């Protein structure tokens, strides 16, 4: 199941325009920290965590709020 989920996440990130070489998938088994049990007995399970890290030298902060930078992926539109 971890393999299938990781491939789905990778495919989605690629649709957003992220190059395959810039995607790192760290497959993990469920732990108690990933599961929240509510008073009514239902569970919330945090199955996937996505962390985005700038790949620019230094930082990509200069791109924040720049109107010239707009997504070009069909997945976002």
Jmol script that loads the backbone (N, CA, C; Angstrom):
load data "model"
ATOM      1  N   UNK A   1       0.825  -1.185   0.000  1.00  0.00           N
ATOM      2  CA  UNK A   1       0.000   0.000   0.000  1.00  0.00           C
ATOM      3  C   UNK A   1       0.875   1.256   0.000  1.00  0.00           C
ATOM      4  N   UNK A   2       1.992   1.218   0.750  1.00  0.00           N
ATOM      5  CA  UNK A   2       2.885   2.381   0.793  1.00  0.00           C
ATOM      6  C   UNK A   2       3.421   2.689  -0.597  1.00  0.00           C
ATOM      7  N   UNK A   3       3.746   1.643  -1.358  1.00  0.00           N
ATOM      8  CA  UNK A   3       4.297   1.831  -2.705  1.00  0.00           C
ATOM      9  C   UNK A   3       3.283   2.514  -3.622  1.00  0.00           C
ATOM     10  N   UNK A   4       2.042   2.062  -3.571  1.00  0.00           N
ATOM     11  CA  UNK A   4       0.985   2.636  -4.413  1.00  0.00           C
ATOM     12  C   UNK A   4       0.745   4.096  -4.045  1.00  0.00           C
ATOM     13  N   UNK A   5       0.663   4.381  -2.757  1.00  0.00           N
ATOM     14  CA  UNK A   5       0.436   5.770  -2.321  1.00  0.00           C
ATOM     15  C   UNK A   5       1.593   6.666  -2.734  1.00  0.00           C
ATOM     16  N   UNK A   6       2.808   6.171  -2.598  1.00  0.00           N
ATOM     17  CA  UNK A   6       3.960   7.003  -2.955  1.00  0.00           C
ATOM     18  C   UNK A   6       3.973   7.294  -4.452  1.00  0.00           C
ATOM     19  N   UNK A   7       3.604   6.319  -5.266  1.00  0.00           N
ATOM     20  CA  UNK A   7       3.547   6.546  -6.714  1.00  0.00           C
ATOM     21  C   UNK A   7       2.447   7.544  -7.068  1.00  0.00           C
ATOM     22  N   UNK A   8       1.313   7.478  -6.371  1.00  0.00           N
ATOM     23  CA  UNK A   8       0.225   8.435  -6.613  1.00  0.00           C
ATOM     24  C   UNK A   8       0.648   9.856  -6.256  1.00  0.00           C
ATOM     25  N   UNK A   9       1.326  10.009  -5.127  1.00  0.00           N
ATOM     26  CA  UNK A   9       1.793  11.334  -4.709  1.00  0.00           C
ATOM     27  C   UNK A   9       2.813  11.855  -5.712  1.00  0.00           C
ATOM     28  N   UNK A  10       3.732  11.003  -6.129  1.00  0.00           N
ATOM     29  CA  UNK A  10       4.758  11.420  -7.092  1.00  0.00           C
ATOM     30  C   UNK A  10       4.116  11.857  -8.410  1.00  0.00           C
ATOM     31  N   UNK A  11       3.150  11.093  -8.895  1.00  0.00           N
ATOM     32  CA  UNK A  11       2.468  11.443 -10.143  1.00  0.00           C
ATOM     33  C   UNK A  11       1.751  12.785 -10.014  1.00  0.00           C
ATOM     34  N   UNK A  12       1.110  13.022  -8.875  1.00  0.00           N
ATOM     35  CA  UNK A  12       0.408  14.287  -8.652  1.00  0.00           C
ATOM     36  C   UNK A  12       1.386  15.458  -8.638  1.00  0.00           C
ATOM     37  N   UNK A  13       2.505  15.300  -7.929  1.00  0.00           N
ATOM     38  CA  UNK A  13       3.494  16.376  -7.873  1.00  0.00           C
ATOM     39  C   UNK A  13       4.075  16.653  -9.253  1.00  0.00           C
ATOM     40  N   UNK A  14       4.240  15.623 -10.062  1.00  0.00           N
ATOM     41  CA  UNK A  14       4.734  15.820 -11.421  1.00  0.00           C
ATOM     42  C   UNK A  14       3.707  16.568 -12.261  1.00  0.00           C
ATOM     43  N   UNK A  15       2.414  16.313 -12.043  1.00  0.00           N
ATOM     44  CA  UNK A  15       1.368  17.060 -12.746  1.00  0.00           C
ATOM     45  C   UNK A  15       1.419  18.537 -12.382  1.00  0.00           C
ATOM     46  N   UNK A  16       1.866  18.827 -11.166  1.00  0.00           N
ATOM     47  CA  UNK A  16       1.991  20.223 -10.734  1.00  0.00           C
ATOM     48  C   UNK A  16       3.237  20.884 -11.307  1.00  0.00           C
ATOM     49  N   UNK A  17       4.070  20.109 -12.002  1.00  0.00           N
ATOM     50  CA  UNK A  17       5.250  20.667 -12.648  1.00  0.00           C
ATOM     51  C   UNK A  17       6.556  20.419 -11.924  1.00  0.00           C
ATOM     52  N   UNK A  18       6.551  19.619 -10.881  1.00  0.00           N
ATOM     53  CA  UNK A  18       7.778  19.332 -10.140  1.00  0.00           C
ATOM     54  C   UNK A  18       8.512  18.203 -10.848  1.00  0.00           C
ATOM     55  N   UNK A  19       9.788  18.419 -11.116  1.00  0.00           N
ATOM     56  CA  UNK A  19      10.590  17.417 -11.818  1.00  0.00           C
ATOM     57  C   UNK A  19      10.798  16.188 -10.945  1.00  0.00           C
ATOM     58  N   UNK A  20      10.821  15.045 -11.597  1.00  0.00           N
ATOM     59  CA  UNK A  20      10.974  13.766 -10.896  1.00  0.00           C
ATOM     60  C   UNK A  20      12.214  13.745 -10.011  1.00  0.00           C
ATOM     61  N   UNK A  21      13.308  14.346 -10.481  1.00  0.00           N
ATOM     62  CA  UNK A  21      14.554  14.369  -9.716  1.00  0.00           C
ATOM     63  C   UNK A  21      14.472  15.199  -8.447  1.00  0.00           C
ATOM     64  N   UNK A  22      13.451  16.043  -8.337  1.00  0.00           N
ATOM     65  CA  UNK A  22      13.283  16.897  -7.158  1.00  0.00           C
ATOM     66  C   UNK A  22      12.244  16.351  -6.183  1.00  0.00           C
ATOM     67  N   UNK A  23      11.801  15.132  -6.409  1.00  0.00           N
ATOM     68  CA  UNK A  23      10.803  14.517  -5.531  1.00  0.00           C
ATOM     69  C   UNK A  23      11.466  13.397  -4.739  1.00  0.00           C
ATOM     70  N   UNK A  24      11.381  13.491  -3.432  1.00  0.00           N
ATOM     71  CA  UNK A  24      11.905  12.448  -2.548  1.00  0.00           C
ATOM     72  C   UNK A  24      10.732  11.883  -1.757  1.00  0.00           C
ATOM     73  N   UNK A  25      10.511  10.603  -1.893  1.00  0.00           N
ATOM     74  CA  UNK A  25       9.425   9.936  -1.180  1.00  0.00           C
ATOM     75  C   UNK A  25      10.032   9.097  -0.063  1.00  0.00           C
ATOM     76  N   UNK A  26       9.612   9.362   1.162  1.00  0.00           N
ATOM     77  CA  UNK A  26      10.061   8.600   2.328  1.00  0.00           C
ATOM     78  C   UNK A  26       8.853   7.823   2.843  1.00  0.00           C
ATOM     79  N   UNK A  27       8.780   6.549   2.469  1.00  0.00           N
ATOM     80  CA  UNK A  27       7.623   5.724   2.844  1.00  0.00           C
ATOM     81  C   UNK A  27       7.745   5.302   4.300  1.00  0.00           C
ATOM     82  N   UNK A  28       6.664   5.496   5.043  1.00  0.00           N
ATOM     83  CA  UNK A  28       6.684   5.165   6.467  1.00  0.00           C
ATOM     84  C   UNK A  28       5.480   4.311   6.828  1.00  0.00           C
ATOM     85  N   UNK A  29       5.626   3.550   7.884  1.00  0.00           N
ATOM     86  CA  UNK A  29       4.507   2.776   8.425  1.00  0.00           C
ATOM     87  C   UNK A  29       3.722   3.667   9.382  1.00  0.00           C
ATOM     88  N   UNK A  30       2.442   3.359   9.550  1.00  0.00           N
ATOM     89  CA  UNK A  30       1.615   4.138  10.462  1.00  0.00           C
ATOM     90  C   UNK A  30       2.130   4.031  11.893  1.00  0.00           C
ATOM     91  N   UNK A  31       2.055   5.138  12.597  1.00  0.00           N
ATOM     92  CA  UNK A  31       2.395   5.161  14.017  1.00  0.00           C
ATOM     93  C   UNK A  31       1.204   5.749  14.769  1.00  0.00           C
ATOM     94  N   UNK A  32       1.224   5.645  16.083  1.00  0.00           N
ATOM     95  CA  UNK A  32       0.142   6.213  16.895  1.00  0.00           C
ATOM     96  C   UNK A  32       0.025   7.721  16.708  1.00  0.00           C
ATOM     97  N   UNK A  33       1.140   8.394  16.398  1.00  0.00           N
ATOM     98  CA  UNK A  33       1.116   9.847  16.209  1.00  0.00           C
ATOM     99  C   UNK A  33       0.316  10.243  14.972  1.00  0.00           C
ATOM    100  N   UNK A  34       0.140   9.323  14.026  1.00  0.00           N
ATOM    101  CA  UNK A  34      -0.581   9.620  12.792  1.00  0.00           C
ATOM    102  C   UNK A  34      -2.088   9.408  12.929  1.00  0.00           C
ATOM    103  N   UNK A  35      -2.526   8.858  14.052  1.00  0.00           N
ATOM    104  CA  UNK A  35      -3.939   8.525  14.248  1.00  0.00           C
ATOM    105  C   UNK A  35      -4.504   9.341  15.410  1.00  0.00           C
ATOM    106  N   UNK A  36      -5.633  10.002  15.160  1.00  0.00           N
ATOM    107  CA  UNK A  36      -6.333  10.755  16.203  1.00  0.00           C
ATOM    108  C   UNK A  36      -7.681  10.080  16.421  1.00  0.00           C
ATOM    109  N   UNK A  37      -7.938   9.645  17.654  1.00  0.00           N
ATOM    110  CA  UNK A  37      -9.224   9.024  17.981  1.00  0.00           C
ATOM    111  C   UNK A  37     -10.113  10.067  18.647  1.00  0.00           C
ATOM    112  N   UNK A  38     -11.286  10.272  18.066  1.00  0.00           N
ATOM    113  CA  UNK A  38     -12.232  11.264  18.561  1.00  0.00           C
ATOM    114  C   UNK A  38     -13.153  10.642  19.613  1.00  0.00           C
ATOM    115  N   UNK A  39     -13.774  11.487  20.468  1.00  0.00           N
ATOM    116  CA  UNK A  39     -14.657  10.976  21.526  1.00  0.00           C
ATOM    117  C   UNK A  39     -15.793  10.087  21.010  1.00  0.00           C
ATOM    118  N   UNK A  40     -16.243  10.333  19.773  1.00  0.00           N
ATOM    119  CA  UNK A  40     -17.340   9.511  19.237  1.00  0.00           C
ATOM    120  C   UNK A  40     -16.849   8.187  18.655  1.00  0.00           C
ATOM    121  N   UNK A  41     -15.539   7.935  18.766  1.00  0.00           N
ATOM    122  CA  UNK A  41     -14.976   6.672  18.295  1.00  0.00           C
ATOM    123  C   UNK A  41     -14.427   6.702  16.886  1.00  0.00           C
ATOM    124  N   UNK A  42     -14.690   7.792  16.158  1.00  0.00           N
ATOM    125  CA  UNK A  42     -14.161   7.876  14.798  1.00  0.00           C
ATOM    126  C   UNK A  42     -12.671   8.196  14.834  1.00  0.00           C
ATOM    127  N   UNK A  43     -12.003   7.871  13.740  1.00  0.00           N
ATOM    128  CA  UNK A  43     -10.563   8.098  13.642  1.00  0.00           C
ATOM    129  C   UNK A  43     -10.256   9.072  12.521  1.00  0.00           C
ATOM    130  N   UNK A  44      -9.254   9.887  12.729  1.00  0.00           N
ATOM    131  CA  UNK A  44      -8.668  10.696  11.674  1.00  0.00           C
ATOM    132  C   UNK A  44      -7.253  10.173  11.498  1.00  0.00           C
ATOM    133  N   UNK A  45      -6.939   9.753  10.280  1.00  0.00           N
ATOM    134  CA  UNK A  45      -5.619   9.182  10.016  1.00  0.00           C
ATOM    135  C   UNK A  45      -4.882  10.083   9.037  1.00  0.00           C
ATOM    136  N   UNK A  46      -3.735  10.566   9.455  1.00  0.00           N
ATOM    137  CA  UNK A  46      -2.887  11.403   8.609  1.00  0.00           C
ATOM    138  C   UNK A  46      -1.999  10.463   7.802  1.00  0.00           C
ATOM    139  N   UNK A  47      -2.440  10.157   6.574  1.00  0.00           N
ATOM    140  CA  UNK A  47      -1.781   9.132   5.780  1.00  0.00           C
ATOM    141  C   UNK A  47      -0.618   9.651   4.959  1.00  0.00           C
ATOM    142  N   UNK A  48      -0.691  10.897   4.543  1.00  0.00           N
ATOM    143  CA  UNK A  48       0.343  11.434   3.661  1.00  0.00           C
ATOM    144  C   UNK A  48       0.764  12.803   4.169  1.00  0.00           C
ATOM    145  N   UNK A  49       2.052  13.019   4.244  1.00  0.00           N
ATOM    146  CA  UNK A  49       2.603  14.318   4.609  1.00  0.00           C
ATOM    147  C   UNK A  49       3.467  14.774   3.440  1.00  0.00           C
ATOM    148  N   UNK A  50       3.214  15.977   2.947  1.00  0.00           N
ATOM    149  CA  UNK A  50       4.007  16.525   1.851  1.00  0.00           C
ATOM    150  C   UNK A  50       4.761  17.728   2.383  1.00  0.00           C
ATOM    151  N   UNK A  51       6.064  17.720   2.214  1.00  0.00           N
ATOM    152  CA  UNK A  51       6.895  18.841   2.645  1.00  0.00           C
ATOM    153  C   UNK A  51       7.521  19.454   1.405  1.00  0.00           C
ATOM    154  N   UNK A  52       7.312  20.742   1.224  1.00  0.00           N
ATOM    155  CA  UNK A  52       7.891  21.458   0.087  1.00  0.00           C
ATOM    156  C   UNK A  52       9.094  22.250   0.573  1.00  0.00           C
ATOM    157  N   UNK A  53      10.203  22.057  -0.090  1.00  0.00           N
ATOM    158  CA  UNK A  53      11.441  22.718   0.294  1.00  0.00           C
ATOM    159  C   UNK A  53      11.979  23.486  -0.904  1.00  0.00           C
ATOM    160  N   UNK A  54      12.377  24.740  -0.734  1.00  0.00           N
ATOM    161  CA  UNK A  54      12.933  25.498  -1.856  1.00  0.00           C
ATOM    162  C   UNK A  54      14.181  24.819  -2.408  1.00  0.00           C
ATOM    163  N   UNK A  55      14.310  24.833  -3.732  1.00  0.00           N
ATOM    164  CA  UNK A  55      15.504  24.272  -4.347  1.00  0.00           C
ATOM    165  C   UNK A  55      16.391  25.361  -4.941  1.00  0.00           C
ATOM    166  N   UNK A  56      16.023  26.603  -4.699  1.00  0.00           N
ATOM    167  CA  UNK A  56      16.826  27.728  -5.178  1.00  0.00           C
ATOM    168  C   UNK A  56      18.056  27.887  -4.290  1.00  0.00           C
ATOM    169  N   UNK A  57      19.115  28.430  -4.856  1.00  0.00           N
ATOM    170  CA  UNK A  57      20.280  28.745  -4.029  1.00  0.00           C
ATOM    171  C   UNK A  57      19.876  29.832  -3.048  1.00  0.00           C
ATOM    172  N   UNK A  58      20.189  29.620  -1.804  1.00  0.00           N
ATOM    173  CA  UNK A  58      19.806  30.581  -0.775  1.00  0.00           C
ATOM    174  C   UNK A  58      18.366  30.375  -0.363  1.00  0.00           C
ATOM    175  N   UNK A  59      17.464  31.017  -1.070  1.00  0.00           N
ATOM    176  CA  UNK A  59      16.048  30.926  -0.732  1.00  0.00           C
ATOM    177  C   UNK A  59      15.215  31.375  -1.923  1.00  0.00           C
ATOM    178  N   UNK A  60      13.985  30.958  -1.948  1.00  0.00           N
ATOM    179  CA  UNK A  60      13.057  31.398  -2.993  1.00  0.00           C
ATOM    180  C   UNK A  60      12.140  32.511  -2.480  1.00  0.00           C
ATOM    181  N   UNK A  61      12.487  33.087  -1.332  1.00  0.00           N
ATOM    182  CA  UNK A  61      11.628  34.097  -0.708  1.00  0.00           C
ATOM    183  C   UNK A  61      11.370  35.282  -1.632  1.00  0.00           C
ATOM    184  N   UNK A  62      12.314  35.587  -2.495  1.00  0.00           N
ATOM    185  CA  UNK A  62      12.137  36.728  -3.391  1.00  0.00           C
ATOM    186  C   UNK A  62      10.996  36.500  -4.378  1.00  0.00           C
ATOM    187  N   UNK A  63      10.541  35.263  -4.528  1.00  0.00           N
ATOM    188  CA  UNK A  63       9.431  34.968  -5.428  1.00  0.00           C
ATOM    189  C   UNK A  63       8.063  35.160  -4.776  1.00  0.00           C
ATOM    190  N   UNK A  64       8.030  35.233  -3.453  1.00  0.00           N
ATOM    191  CA  UNK A  64       6.756  35.361  -2.752  1.00  0.00           C
ATOM    192  C   UNK A  64       6.032  36.637  -3.167  1.00  0.00           C
ATOM    193  N   UNK A  65       4.755  36.512  -3.426  1.00  0.00           N
ATOM    194  CA  UNK A  65       3.893  37.646  -3.795  1.00  0.00           C
ATOM    195  C   UNK A  65       4.335  38.366  -5.062  1.00  0.00           C
ATOM    196  N   UNK A  66       5.123  37.712  -5.909  1.00  0.00           N
ATOM    197  CA  UNK A  66       5.540  38.306  -7.180  1.00  0.00           C
ATOM    198  C   UNK A  66       4.475  37.963  -8.224  1.00  0.00           C
ATOM    199  N   UNK A  67       3.745  38.961  -8.744  1.00  0.00           N
ATOM    200  CA  UNK A  67       2.666  38.673  -9.691  1.00  0.00           C
ATOM    201  C   UNK A  67       3.161  38.052 -10.996  1.00  0.00           C
ATOM    202  N   UNK A  68       4.452  38.159 -11.279  1.00  0.00           N
ATOM    203  CA  UNK A  68       4.990  37.564 -12.507  1.00  0.00           C
ATOM    204  C   UNK A  68       5.111  36.050 -12.401  1.00  0.00           C
ATOM    205  N   UNK A  69       5.055  35.530 -11.180  1.00  0.00           N
ATOM    206  CA  UNK A  69       5.196  34.089 -10.976  1.00  0.00           C
ATOM    207  C   UNK A  69       3.805  33.489 -10.808  1.00  0.00           C
ATOM    208  N   UNK A  70       3.341  32.815 -11.836  1.00  0.00           N
ATOM    209  CA  UNK A  70       2.025  32.185 -11.776  1.00  0.00           C
ATOM    210  C   UNK A  70       2.156  30.722 -12.186  1.00  0.00           C
ATOM    211  N   UNK A  71       1.352  29.863 -11.602  1.00  0.00           N
ATOM    212  CA  UNK A  71       1.404  28.448 -11.969  1.00  0.00           C
ATOM    213  C   UNK A  71       1.027  28.240 -13.428  1.00  0.00           C
ATOM    214  N   UNK A  72       1.682  27.297 -14.071  1.00  0.00           N
ATOM    215  CA  UNK A  72       1.376  26.989 -15.468  1.00  0.00           C
ATOM    216  C   UNK A  72       0.827  25.582 -15.633  1.00  0.00           C
ATOM    217  N   UNK A  73       0.661  24.866 -14.554  1.00  0.00           N
ATOM    218  CA  UNK A  73       0.197  23.484 -14.615  1.00  0.00           C
ATOM    219  C   UNK A  73      -1.307  23.420 -14.837  1.00  0.00           C
ATOM    220  N   UNK A  74      -1.735  22.502 -15.690  1.00  0.00           N
ATOM    221  CA  UNK A  74      -3.167  22.296 -15.907  1.00  0.00           C
ATOM    222  C   UNK A  74      -3.838  21.772 -14.644  1.00  0.00           C
ATOM    223  N   UNK A  75      -3.081  21.072 -13.787  1.00  0.00           N
ATOM    224  CA  UNK A  75      -3.646  20.522 -12.551  1.00  0.00           C
ATOM    225  C   UNK A  75      -4.097  21.631 -11.608  1.00  0.00           C
ATOM    226  N   UNK A  76      -3.414  22.775 -11.631  1.00  0.00           N
ATOM    227  CA  UNK A  76      -3.764  23.893 -10.753  1.00  0.00           C
ATOM    228  C   UNK A  76      -4.947  24.665 -11.325  1.00  0.00           C
ATOM    229  N   UNK A  77      -4.980  24.816 -12.637  1.00  0.00           N
ATOM    230  CA  UNK A  77      -6.056  25.575 -13.275  1.00  0.00           C
ATOM    231  C   UNK A  77      -7.325  24.786 -13.195  1.00  0.00           C
TER     232      UNK A  77
END
end "model"
wireframe off; spacefill off
backbone 0.3
color backbone group
